[in-house]
């Protein structure tokens, strides 16, 4: 059984590269998810406002539902910016 102290520098640097690659990949995944939700709720807000019949909404509801979707889109955009601020990859 090998301990960490017995590992060579090459093995440690290789592990660091793999870890950095996995972190970057997961960071990109989170960016894509937040952007996807932001776009989805923006499209739903526009649809609810301009074509409520596509979503089978009652006559009194489209504005309130569109506003709710816009708030959700803004919240996801804000989460994306906060995520970038906290977990931005460092050189």
Backbone bond lengths (Angstrom), bond angles and torsions (degrees), N, CA, C in turn:
res aa  C-N    CA-C-N  psi(-1)  N-CA   C-N-CA  omega(-1)  CA-C   N-CA-C  phi
1 X - - - 1.443 - - 1.517 108.60 -
2 X 1.344 115.33 134.03 1.462 120.37 -179.07 1.509 110.48 -101.65
3 X 1.287 115.68 142.02 1.451 121.72 176.93 1.519 109.08 -102.21
4 X 1.321 116.81 166.55 1.459 121.24 -179.43 1.522 112.22 -58.54
5 X 1.327 117.08 -35.92 1.461 120.51 -177.81 1.521 112.16 -67.27
6 X 1.311 116.91 -24.15 1.459 120.84 -177.62 1.523 113.00 -87.63
7 X 1.319 118.06 -7.49 1.459 120.73 -178.44 1.521 110.46 -76.64
8 X 1.295 116.25 146.63 1.464 120.08 179.65 1.533 109.69 -78.25
9 X 1.316 114.56 163.95 1.471 119.94 178.72 1.518 111.34 -64.43
10 X 1.330 117.53 -33.64 1.461 120.98 178.83 1.533 110.90 -63.46
11 X 1.329 116.22 -41.53 1.467 119.46 179.22 1.521 111.04 -66.39
12 X 1.327 116.80 -39.09 1.468 120.46 178.77 1.518 111.08 -66.72
13 X 1.317 118.00 -42.38 1.462 120.52 -179.56 1.522 110.68 -67.72
14 X 1.337 117.21 -35.21 1.456 120.60 176.68 1.524 110.42 -64.54
15 X 1.340 116.48 -42.28 1.461 120.76 177.19 1.526 110.58 -62.84
16 X 1.329 117.27 -39.61 1.461 121.14 178.72 1.527 110.92 -64.15
17 X 1.323 116.98 -39.48 1.463 120.69 178.18 1.521 111.10 -65.49
18 X 1.317 116.81 -42.13 1.461 120.80 178.84 1.523 109.74 -63.64
19 X 1.316 116.91 -44.70 1.452 121.46 179.70 1.528 110.64 -62.82
20 X 1.318 117.85 -42.65 1.466 121.70 178.23 1.521 110.81 -62.72
21 X 1.325 116.87 -39.95 1.465 121.15 178.90 1.531 110.82 -64.97
22 X 1.313 117.26 -43.53 1.466 120.97 179.84 1.528 110.32 -65.68
23 X 1.315 117.77 -40.97 1.463 120.66 177.83 1.520 111.32 -63.12
24 X 1.327 116.76 -42.83 1.459 120.54 178.63 1.522 110.79 -63.07
25 X 1.323 116.64 -41.60 1.462 120.69 179.50 1.531 111.27 -64.35
26 X 1.316 117.71 -42.29 1.458 120.01 178.89 1.526 111.01 -69.91
27 X 1.327 117.24 -34.13 1.460 121.39 176.17 1.532 110.13 -62.18
28 X 1.318 117.14 -44.48 1.470 121.70 178.16 1.532 110.58 -63.57
29 X 1.332 117.01 -39.21 1.459 120.97 179.13 1.525 110.74 -61.34
30 X 1.326 117.20 -44.77 1.465 120.86 179.72 1.525 110.17 -64.54
31 X 1.329 117.95 -40.22 1.458 121.18 176.45 1.524 111.06 -58.69
32 X 1.327 115.87 -45.81 1.461 120.46 -178.61 1.521 111.01 -64.41
33 X 1.324 117.50 -41.44 1.465 120.87 179.98 1.523 110.52 -64.26
34 X 1.337 118.19 -47.95 1.461 120.48 179.75 1.529 111.10 -62.80
35 X 1.317 117.66 -42.64 1.466 120.64 178.11 1.528 110.80 -64.84
36 X 1.316 116.88 -40.69 1.460 120.65 178.71 1.517 112.09 -61.59
37 X 1.339 117.34 -45.31 1.461 120.11 177.84 1.526 111.21 -64.83
38 X 1.318 117.42 -39.46 1.459 120.67 178.52 1.518 110.44 -61.32
39 X 1.319 117.41 -46.65 1.463 120.62 178.88 1.526 111.71 -65.83
40 X 1.326 117.25 -41.61 1.460 121.12 179.45 1.522 111.16 -59.18
41 X 1.332 117.75 -48.64 1.461 120.23 -178.02 1.524 111.76 -71.03
42 X 1.325 118.14 -29.10 1.464 120.35 174.96 1.519 110.34 -67.19
43 X 1.316 117.28 -44.63 1.468 121.30 177.77 1.523 110.53 -63.70
44 X 1.330 117.36 -41.89 1.460 120.19 177.49 1.527 111.54 -63.40
45 X 1.327 117.66 -38.58 1.466 120.95 177.85 1.523 111.01 -64.04
46 X 1.328 116.05 -44.94 1.469 119.08 178.57 1.518 111.38 -64.89
47 X 1.321 116.77 -39.25 1.460 120.76 178.67 1.523 110.40 -65.76
48 X 1.325 117.61 -44.19 1.462 120.95 -180.00 1.527 111.15 -64.31
49 X 1.308 117.38 -33.35 1.459 120.52 -178.39 1.531 112.16 -79.87
50 X 1.338 117.27 -44.89 1.464 120.76 -173.20 1.521 114.47 -95.14
51 X 1.309 118.36 -25.20 1.470 120.61 -178.51 1.529 110.03 -141.67
52 X 1.317 117.49 67.07 1.470 120.01 -176.54 1.525 113.17 -63.91
53 X 1.326 116.79 -22.90 1.474 119.39 179.48 1.533 111.88 -66.63
54 X 1.331 117.92 -24.49 1.470 120.67 176.94 1.528 111.62 -68.27
55 X 1.321 116.27 -29.52 1.468 121.06 179.27 1.526 112.02 -99.84
56 X 1.346 117.11 4.70 1.469 123.96 179.96 1.531 111.17 55.24
57 X 1.332 115.58 49.65 1.464 120.94 -179.30 1.527 110.22 -93.51
58 X 1.319 116.18 148.64 1.458 121.06 174.81 1.524 109.34 -67.23
59 X 1.326 116.33 160.92 1.466 120.43 -175.43 1.523 113.79 -62.77
60 X 1.312 118.76 -32.27 1.467 121.62 -176.19 1.530 112.82 -86.80
61 X 1.307 118.82 -10.95 1.463 121.86 -171.01 1.533 117.23 -94.01
62 X 1.316 122.40 -25.15 1.477 120.78 -170.53 1.524 115.28 -54.51
63 X 1.316 117.56 -41.83 1.470 118.70 -177.63 1.525 111.09 -65.36
64 X 1.310 117.67 -45.11 1.464 121.19 -179.03 1.527 110.53 -64.87
65 X 1.305 117.61 -41.35 1.467 121.44 179.51 1.528 110.32 -68.65
66 X 1.330 117.58 -41.65 1.466 120.77 177.55 1.524 110.40 -61.49
67 X 1.331 117.24 -42.51 1.470 120.30 177.62 1.524 111.32 -61.88
68 X 1.332 116.28 -40.16 1.463 120.13 178.46 1.515 111.31 -63.43
69 X 1.329 117.26 -44.05 1.467 120.48 177.58 1.522 111.12 -63.12
70 X 1.331 117.79 -37.93 1.466 120.03 177.69 1.524 111.62 -65.91
71 X 1.324 117.02 -38.52 1.464 120.22 177.40 1.531 109.58 -64.54
72 X 1.320 117.16 -41.26 1.471 120.20 177.54 1.531 111.14 -63.71
73 X 1.322 117.04 -41.78 1.468 120.27 178.37 1.523 110.52 -62.89
74 X 1.327 116.89 -42.70 1.464 120.27 178.36 1.527 111.17 -64.78
75 X 1.330 116.44 -38.14 1.467 119.72 179.40 1.525 110.86 -65.04
76 X 1.328 117.64 -41.76 1.458 119.33 177.97 1.531 111.49 -67.32
77 X 1.324 117.29 -37.61 1.470 119.59 176.29 1.529 110.23 -63.35
78 X 1.320 116.58 -42.28 1.462 120.45 177.32 1.523 111.22 -63.13
79 X 1.329 116.68 -41.56 1.475 120.14 176.96 1.522 111.05 -60.72
80 X 1.328 116.60 -39.26 1.463 120.07 178.53 1.526 110.64 -62.74
81 X 1.329 117.46 -44.77 1.462 119.82 179.37 1.520 111.61 -65.08
82 X 1.324 117.27 -40.50 1.467 120.44 178.09 1.523 109.57 -64.79
83 X 1.328 117.09 -43.40 1.464 121.88 178.12 1.525 110.25 -57.66
84 X 1.326 116.63 -45.15 1.460 120.87 179.84 1.527 110.94 -63.70
85 X 1.283 116.12 -38.29 1.476 120.29 -179.02 1.530 110.96 -67.42
86 X 1.328 115.72 -42.02 1.467 119.70 -176.16 1.522 111.88 -79.99
87 X 1.327 117.61 -45.13 1.459 121.20 -170.14 1.525 114.12 -111.96
88 X 1.311 117.90 25.15 1.465 120.27 179.20 1.530 109.52 -61.15
89 X 1.346 116.67 135.14 1.473 119.08 177.99 1.523 110.48 -63.73
90 X 1.294 114.98 134.70 1.455 120.03 -178.65 1.533 109.74 -103.47
91 X 1.320 114.07 145.45 1.475 119.12 179.85 1.499 111.58 -78.70
